[in-house]
Amino acid sequence: MFTGIIEEVGKIRKITDRSIEIECKTVLENTKLGDSICVNGICLTVIDIKSDGFTANVSPETFNVTNLGSVKSGDFVNLERAMKADGRFGGHIVSGHTDNTGKVKFIKKSGDFYVLGIEISAELSKYVIKKGSIAVNGISLTIAEIKENAVEIAVIPHTYENTNLKYLKPESHVNIEVDMFAKYIEKFLSRGDNRSRIDLNFLQENGFT
């Protein structure tokens, strides 16, 4: 389990059809073979450790459904070690199992802050709410606005400068993980078949509104 608080931005040293090697420093502290590290929001297992980086296996499925399929050597990725049991919970619960990718529509400065607009799939849009949490490339962020199948996120300067958000451009693909509690709630309320029938009438009939 992760929190979405990025510890370090690493650089891809080498990527093959089955593994990724990342140059980094901070996340190597106390890391052992078999440990999990969140890479751009993807939970990967460490299979080799060097003094200045690590290697992790990447399955074909992961390449297909995340933005690791489009990254290359020299690109920067967000890194976070798995949360310790006695650690502070600074972000929100991030599983490292991305739901899909989103497409950056714009990123613009607004005063001291930045506004990031991301197009997401209709399938995921039902799980997002204004002021709710979303993980973008593994970063725990808060949704400021929702416009059809797009979300707008206000990003503080510290987050922008200390993650790979500063390297994004329009049309860039980012990994998206929605709040897992929204999916659990849908599961509980959809009468066991995981096909959502939740609408305003359903909520009213069941005492939620």
N, C-alpha and C positions, 0 to 999 in steps of 0.2 A: 504494500500500500504506500502511496505517495501523497504529498500535500499540495503540489503545484507551486511550491516555492523553489525557484531555480537556484541551484548552488553554484553553477559554473556554466560558461559557454565553451564547449569543446570544438575542436576542428577535426573534420573527417580526414584521416590520413590515407585510408585505403578502403575501397568497398568492392566486394565481389558478389556473385550470385547467391552466396550462402553466409556471408559474414560482413561485419563492418569494424574497422579499426579506428579508434578515436584518440586524438591527442588531447590530454587533459592533465590536471594536477590535483585539484581540491577533492574530487570525488574518489580519488584513489586511497585516501586516508582510511585505514582499517577495512578496506575492501578485500574480499577473498574470492577465490575461484568459486563459481556457483552463485554468487550474490546477484541481486537484481539492481539494475540501474535504469532509470527512466530516461530514454533518449528521444527528445522531441515528443514526449508524451507516450512513448512506447516502452513497455516493460521488457527489457532484454537481459539475458543471463550472461555474466562474464565468464569467458572460457580461457582467457589469457591475460596476464597483467605484466606490464613493463613499468619502468621507472617514470615514464612520461605518457602513459596511456593504457588502454585496454582494448581487447577484442571481444565481440559478442556475436553469437550466431543470429542469423536473420532468416526466417522461413520464407518460401515463395509467397505464401499467403500474406505475410506481413508486408513484403514488397508491393503486393498487388493492392492492398487496401489502405496503405499509409503513404506519406510523402517520401519515405525512404526509397521508393521506386524512382524518384526523380532527382535525388541529391547526387552530388559528385564529390570527388576529392577536393579539399579546400573549402567546402561549405561548412557553416557553423551550425551546431546543434545544441539545444538546451539539455542540461544534465541535472539529475537529482537522484541521490541515493534513497533506498527504501527508508521509510520512517522508523525510528527507534520507538520501542514501546513507551519509553519515558520522555519522548520528545514533545515539543510544543506543536500544536496544530495551527500553523499560521495561515493555511489556505483553506482548501476543502478536500474531501476524500476523492483522490484520483487513483483509479485502479491500474492505469497504464495499459488498458485495453481500449484502444481508440475505436470510436464508432464509425468514423468515416473521415473524409477530408473535406475541407471547405476552401472556397476561393476568395482571396483578398480582392475586394472591390476598390477600396481606397484606404489610405492612411495619411492623415493630415494633422498638422499641429494646430492646437486650439489653446492659445495662451501658453502656459507652461506645460500643458498636458498634450496628449495625442489622442486622436479618435480613429479607431480601427473598424472598418466595415468589412464583414465577412458574409459571403453567400453560403448558406448551408442547405442541405437537402430537405425536401418536404417531410421526409421520414423523421428527421431529427428536430425539425422546427416545433413539433408538438411537445417536446420535452424542455423547451427553454421558456423562461419567464423573465420579465423585467426585474432587475435587481437580483436575479438568480446567478448561480455560478456556472461557469463553463471553462473547460481546459482547452487552451489553444497552444499547440506545440508543447504541451505539458505544463503551461503556465496557468495558474489559477487566476481567473479574471471574472469581473462582474459585468453583467449585461446592462447597458444603459438604455438601449432602445431596441425594439423589434419591429421590423418592417417586412411583412410577408415572410419570405424565406431568407431573410438576412438579419444579422444582429449587428449592433453598433456597440463598441466597447470603449470606455474612457480608460486610457492607460497613463499611469503616473510616470514622471520622468525617470525615476529609479528603475522601474520595471523595463521601460523602453531601452534604457542604456545598458542594462545588465542582462539582457536576454537577446535572442536572435531576432526579436521583433524589428530591430533597427535595420536589418538586412532585407526585410520584406518589400515587395513591390506589387503593384496591381497585377492580378492574374497568378500570383504565387499561391501554391497550395499548402495548406496548413492542416495538421492533424487535429481533429475535434473529438473530445470526449464530453458528453453531456453528463449532468448530475445523475449519478446512478440511482438516487432515491426516487427520482421521477419515474424511472423504469420499473422500480419495485412497486411503486404505488399503482402504476398502470397494470402490472401483473396481478396485484391483489384485487383490483376493481374490475378486471375484465373477465371475471368468473372462470379463471383457470385456463383459458385458451390463448392468452397473450395477444389477442386481436382487439385493439382498443375500440370500445363502443361508448367512450366517455364523451358526452356533450352536455350542454346546459340542462337539458331535460333530465339526463341521468343524474347529474349532481343535485338537482332540485328534488328528484324522487328519493334520493338517498340521504337527504338532509345536509348536504354540503353547502348549499346556498340558501 
